[in-house]
Amino acid sequence: MSSKNENERVQKVVFVRHGIALHNLPDSNLSDPKLFDPPLIYQGKQQALHTGHRLQEWWRASSQKEVELVVTSPLTRCIQTATLAFLPGDIYTITTTNGSKKEPSFFCTELCREAFGMHYPDKRRQRSLLMEYWPMLEFDPGMREMDEAWKRDARETIRELHTRISYFFTWLVGRSEKSVVVVTHGVWIEQCVKLYCPKALDDGKRRIYNCDMIAMDCISQNGELCRIENAHLI
């Protein structure tokens, strides 16, 4: 582990893959328009509830802070996972050592959506509809009404995805919160780990499955990411 400079800032971040959704079932045809932005199935909802409980227990055991911010992809399966894992109102059922509990804020951004294009499960719904059905979310002001990034005949390249992941970390280290959960997608997490901490997934030999969680410390200085430390599966 690297020694921390006194001018460096540490954010504890846990990346979570969404629960099982309709398109994750065997033999799903990702080119089928009927699989447009699919929701969680029953098992996926149960996974999200269990994952939220397990994550919050782990967080309280490993940190003195509560989760301050939950970031989610704008795809329905991630929003469902995020809100089920951190149910609004659950403050009444959770006790802490000092008797206080502050619920996290929710923020939705396209920076952590899945690689997009060609696959209908990776096409998002219009912004106004998401805002109507998920009023507890704060939406990235740069998100357009329609999904202009998704193309029927072209898919985002891995290099383009890496650039978007880099932009995400630039945005993240600019946030004031130091305790963050990010609900995103399998390919996104795997490529993130490949870029910043490949040993955490055994140099690509380990895959990320539904509701897998990987924790890491993001070290930044003057608004720029310096390095990732302590990356490990929970």
Backbone torsions as a table, in degrees:
resi	resn	phi	psi	omega
1	MET	NA	137.3	179.2
2	SER	-76.6	148.4	175.8
3	SER	-75.2	143.6	-175.6
4	LYS	-90.2	127.5	174.3
5	ASN	-72.0	144.7	-176.8
6	GLU	-63.3	-20.3	178.9
7	ASN	-89.7	-1.4	-178.7
8	GLU	-87.2	153.3	-178.6
9	ARG	-119.7	140.5	-178.3
10	VAL	-115.3	128.8	171.2
11	GLN	-116.5	125.7	174.7
12	LYS	-85.9	122.0	-174.9
13	VAL	-129.0	134.8	173.3
14	VAL	-118.5	124.1	175.9
15	PHE	-95.9	131.8	-176.9
16	VAL	-124.8	130.5	171.1
17	ARG	-82.6	143.4	-180.0
18	HIS	-58.7	162.4	176.5
19	GLY	-71.8	177.1	-178.0
20	ILE	-64.2	124.7	178.5
21	ALA	-111.8	172.6	-173.9
22	LEU	-55.8	-37.7	-176.4
23	HIS	-78.7	-9.0	177.8
24	ASN	-82.5	-6.0	178.3
25	LEU	-69.8	150.9	-178.5
26	PRO	-56.5	145.6	175.2
27	ASP	66.4	19.5	176.4
28	SER	-70.0	139.2	178.2
29	ASN	-97.5	103.6	-174.8
30	LEU	-67.7	-12.0	177.9
31	SER	-91.4	2.3	-178.9
32	ASP	-83.9	118.8	179.7
33	PRO	-58.1	-20.7	178.6
34	LYS	-67.5	-16.6	178.5
35	LEU	-95.7	20.8	176.0
36	PHE	-58.8	123.6	177.0
37	ASP	38.7	63.7	-173.2
38	PRO	-71.4	149.6	178.5
39	PRO	-85.3	172.5	171.2
40	LEU	-65.9	145.7	168.9
41	ILE	-87.6	176.9	-176.0
42	TYR	-54.3	-46.3	-179.2
43	GLN	-61.8	-34.9	178.9
44	GLY	-67.5	-37.1	177.0
45	LYS	-66.3	-40.5	177.7
46	GLN	-65.3	-39.7	176.1
47	GLN	-58.2	-45.0	-177.2
48	ALA	-62.9	-43.1	178.2
49	LEU	-62.2	-46.1	-179.4
50	HIS	-65.4	-41.5	-179.2
51	THR	-63.9	-41.4	178.3
52	GLY	-60.8	-44.0	178.8
53	HIS	-63.1	-45.9	-177.9
54	ARG	-65.5	-40.6	-179.0
55	LEU	-66.0	-43.4	-178.4
56	GLN	-69.6	-34.4	174.2
57	GLU	-64.1	-44.6	179.2
58	TRP	-62.9	-41.8	-176.7
59	TRP	-64.1	-44.4	-178.9
60	ARG	-67.3	-30.3	179.6
61	ALA	-76.4	-26.0	-173.6
62	SER	-107.7	-5.4	-175.7
63	SER	-148.1	152.1	176.3
64	GLN	-84.7	-8.7	-176.7
65	LYS	-101.8	151.9	169.7
66	GLU	-85.0	163.2	174.1
67	VAL	-66.0	124.4	-177.6
68	GLU	-93.9	-32.4	-173.0
69	LEU	-141.1	133.2	171.8
70	VAL	-113.9	118.3	179.4
71	VAL	-102.6	137.1	-180.0
72	THR	-134.7	147.4	167.1
73	SER	-62.0	153.5	179.2
74	PRO	-80.4	2.0	177.8
75	LEU	-79.2	141.1	-168.9
76	THR	-55.0	-40.5	-176.9
77	ARG	-62.6	-31.8	178.3
78	CYS	-78.0	-41.6	178.0
79	ILE	-61.2	-43.3	178.2
80	GLN	-61.2	-44.8	180.0
81	THR	-61.5	-45.4	-178.0
82	ALA	-63.0	-45.0	-175.5
83	THR	-77.3	-29.2	174.6
84	LEU	-71.6	-38.8	-179.0
85	ALA	-69.2	-32.1	-179.3
86	PHE	-125.6	67.2	-174.3
87	LEU	-58.4	125.1	173.1
88	PRO	-58.5	133.9	-178.2
89	GLY	94.9	-9.0	-179.4
90	ASP	-69.7	-7.0	176.4
91	ILE	-54.0	-29.9	-177.1
92	TYR	-75.5	-18.6	-175.2
93	THR	-104.7	-1.6	-177.2
94	ILE	-113.9	127.7	176.3
95	THR	-109.0	144.4	178.8
96	THR	-121.7	170.8	-175.2
97	THR	-61.4	-34.2	-179.4
98	ASN	-103.2	7.9	175.5
99	GLY	79.8	4.5	-178.8
100	SER	-114.6	151.9	179.4
101	LYS	-153.3	123.3	177.3
102	LYS	-108.8	125.9	-179.9
103	GLU	-71.5	146.8	-179.7
104	PRO	-72.3	157.9	169.4
105	SER	-82.1	154.4	177.9
106	PHE	-115.5	131.8	179.4
107	PHE	-132.3	133.8	-177.6
108	CYS	-113.4	125.2	-178.6
109	THR	-141.1	145.0	177.9
110	GLU	-74.7	-11.4	-179.7
111	LEU	-62.1	-26.0	-179.3
112	CYS	-112.5	22.0	174.0
113	ARG	-77.3	165.6	-178.5
114	GLU	-67.4	160.8	171.5
115	ALA	-52.4	130.8	-169.4
116	PHE	-113.1	161.0	178.3
117	GLY	110.8	135.8	173.7
118	MET	73.8	-43.9	-179.5
119	HIS	-87.3	119.1	-177.1
120	TYR	-64.0	-31.1	176.5
121	PRO	-61.8	-16.7	-177.2
122	ASP	-101.8	12.1	174.8
123	LYS	-97.3	129.1	-174.9
124	ARG	-91.5	163.6	175.8
125	ARG	-80.4	167.4	-178.7
126	GLN	-67.0	148.4	-175.3
127	ARG	-57.1	-44.8	-176.3
128	SER	-61.9	-35.6	178.7
129	LEU	-69.5	-42.1	177.2
130	LEU	-61.5	-41.2	180.0
131	MET	-66.0	-35.0	179.4
132	GLU	-68.1	-43.5	-174.3
133	TYR	-87.7	-18.6	-178.2
134	TRP	-127.8	66.6	-174.9
135	PRO	-67.7	-14.2	179.3
136	MET	-78.3	-9.6	-178.1
137	LEU	-89.5	141.3	165.5
138	GLU	-93.5	129.1	-176.6
139	PHE	-101.6	142.3	175.9
140	ASP	-54.4	124.5	-178.2
141	PRO	-62.8	-18.0	179.1
142	GLY	-83.9	-5.3	-178.5
143	MET	-73.4	125.5	-180.0
144	ARG	-81.0	165.8	-179.2
145	GLU	-61.8	-51.0	-179.3
146	MET	-101.0	158.5	-179.8
147	ASP	-81.9	86.3	-177.4
148	GLU	-79.8	-14.5	-179.0
149	ALA	-78.0	-30.2	-176.3
150	TRP	-76.7	131.2	178.8
151	LYS	-123.4	141.9	-179.5
152	ARG	-70.9	-28.4	-172.1
153	ASP	-115.9	9.9	-179.6
154	ALA	-150.1	141.6	-179.1
155	ARG	-115.8	144.3	176.4
156	GLU	-55.5	132.8	-179.8
157	THR	-80.3	163.0	177.4
158	ILE	-61.3	-38.1	178.1
159	ARG	-62.8	-42.6	177.8
160	GLU	-65.1	-38.9	177.2
161	LEU	-63.2	-41.4	178.1
162	HIS	-60.1	-39.9	178.1
163	THR	-63.0	-42.1	179.8
164	ARG	-66.6	-38.3	176.5
165	ILE	-62.9	-41.1	176.9
166	SER	-61.1	-42.5	176.4
167	TYR	-61.7	-37.8	179.2
168	PHE	-60.2	-45.6	-178.6
169	PHE	-67.6	-34.1	174.9
170	THR	-61.4	-42.3	177.1
171	TRP	-65.8	-43.8	-175.6
172	LEU	-62.0	-47.7	-176.8
173	VAL	-70.3	-13.8	174.9
174	GLY	-84.2	-9.0	177.6
175	ARG	-78.9	154.6	-179.6
176	SER	-80.4	-24.1	-175.5
177	GLU	-69.3	142.4	179.4
178	LYS	-109.1	-6.5	-179.3
179	SER	-127.3	107.4	-167.4
180	VAL	-133.4	139.3	170.4
181	VAL	-115.8	135.3	-179.9
182	VAL	-121.1	117.8	178.3
183	VAL	-99.4	115.9	-171.6
184	THR	-144.0	-145.5	-167.7
185	HIS	-126.8	162.4	-175.1
186	GLY	-61.0	-52.7	-179.1
187	VAL	-62.1	-40.9	-179.6
188	TRP	-59.6	-48.8	-178.4
189	ILE	-65.1	-44.4	-178.9
190	GLU	-60.7	-41.4	179.5
191	GLN	-72.8	-33.6	174.7
192	CYS	-60.7	-48.0	179.7
193	VAL	-64.1	-40.1	178.3
194	LYS	-58.7	-37.6	-178.7
195	LEU	-73.6	-42.3	-166.2
196	TYR	-112.1	-28.3	-175.4
197	CYS	-155.5	63.9	-172.0
198	PRO	-59.6	-27.2	-178.8
199	LYS	-64.8	-23.8	-177.5
200	ALA	-64.2	-26.0	176.9
201	LEU	-118.2	32.5	175.7
202	ASP	54.1	46.7	177.9
203	ASP	53.3	43.1	175.3
204	GLY	88.8	-2.7	-179.5
205	LYS	-78.3	-23.2	179.8
206	ARG	-100.0	130.4	177.9
207	ARG	-92.9	163.8	174.8
208	ILE	-101.5	121.4	-179.1
209	TYR	-104.4	171.0	-176.8
210	ASN	-54.6	127.9	-179.6
211	CYS	65.7	16.3	166.7
212	ASP	-64.7	150.9	-179.2
213	MET	-131.0	136.8	176.5
214	ILE	-131.7	125.6	-177.8
215	ALA	-100.2	150.1	176.5
216	MET	-157.9	157.6	173.2
217	ASP	-102.0	122.6	177.7
218	CYS	-97.5	115.3	-177.7
219	ILE	-100.5	124.0	-179.1
220	SER	-132.8	163.2	177.4
221	GLN	-148.6	129.9	179.8
222	ASN	53.7	39.2	175.8
223	GLY	78.6	12.1	179.3
224	GLU	-125.4	138.1	178.1
225	LEU	-68.3	128.1	177.6
226	CYS	-94.0	-47.5	-175.8
227	ARG	-169.7	168.4	174.1
228	ILE	-112.1	134.4	178.1
229	GLU	-129.0	159.5	171.8
230	ASN	57.3	35.5	179.5
231	ALA	-75.9	127.4	-179.6
232	HIS	-161.3	152.1	175.4
233	LEU	-72.7	143.4	177.1
234	ILE	-95.6	NA	NA
